[in-house]
Amino acid sequence: MTTLLRVDASIRVDGSVSRALADSAEAVWRSEHPDGVVVRRDLGRHPIPADVWPSVIAGKLGLPTPDDSDRADYADAKALADEITNEFVSADAVLVAVPLYNWGVSQHVKTWIDLLLTVGELQTAGLVAGKPIILTLARGGGYGEGAPKHGWDHSTPYLERIFRDALQMDLRTAVAELTLAPVSPGMESLIDASKVSEAEAHVAAKEHAAVVARQFTSAAA
């Protein structure tokens, strides 16, 4: 039985483009593995408390807890961090839906990644090297070559560095840009381009999911 870990990061549910792209990828995965398991972690709706990571770090280093500290209990924080790491390592494939917020990675995504890198020996032991991961990304504006804000997207390079370079995972991305055009004054002229970008991103998400899913179908045959 195959396992797909799906992680959502948008604080929106209805109207979230990154979630919709992940839905497209998940549907293809399910069609290929109808008896498989999809494990969900919704960082947008249920963020990891910000005090978990410093508590885990302090516990690992044996640092004393100040009397006036609001740091999470170490045992509870470590248990949550272990749970997060175990579900990441145990999954056959990973699907992560991330919107671009304020030109970077939001706090709740960063906390999740920090715990992955802190608790497990993911990098040194190569526990997830070669594991497929699909990123479905949504950007409200345009950040491609020639765009006024080209180079302002500090999220995608970071995610690529972590998952592809540091963890050596098999990374695929589906990206929709200009997603705020339909609802933002002044972006009316970009609505058609936003629709094209989103449609192309759905195609890419489905294609990536098909390739990844069939890897495990072939292995089981």
Stockholm file with secondary structure:
# STOCKHOLM 1.0

chainA/1-221         MTTLLRVDASIRVDGSVSRALADSAEAVWRSEHPDGVVVRRDLGRHPIPADVWPSVIAGKLGLPTPDDSDRADYADAKALADEITNEFVSADAVLVAVPLYNWGVSQHVKTWIDLLLTVGELQTAGLVAGKPIILTLARGGGYGEGAPKHGWDHSTPYLERIFRDALQMDLRTAVAELTLAPVSPGMESLIDASKVSEAEAHVAAKEHAAVVARQFTSAAA
#=GR chainA/1-221 SS CCEEEEEECCSCSTTCHHHHHHHHHHHHHHHHCTTCEEEEEETTTSCCCTTHHHHHHHHHHTCCCCTTCCCCCHHHHHHHHHHHHHHHHHCSEEEEEEECBTTBCCHHHHHHHHHHHHHSCHHHHTTTTTCEEEEEEECSSCCSTTSTTTTCCCSHHHHHIIIIIISCCEEEEEEECCTTGGGSTTCGGGHHHHHHHHHHHHHHHHHHHHHHHHHHHHHHC
#=GC SS_cons         CCEEEEEECCSCSTTCHHHHHHHHHHHHHHHHCTTCEEEEEETTTSCCCTTHHHHHHHHHHTCCCCTTCCCCCHHHHHHHHHHHHHHHHHCSEEEEEEECBTTBCCHHHHHHHHHHHHHSCHHHHTTTTTCEEEEEEECSSCCSTTSTTTTCCCSHHHHHIIIIIISCCEEEEEEECCTTGGGSTTCGGGHHHHHHHHHHHHHHHHHHHHHHHHHHHHHHC
//
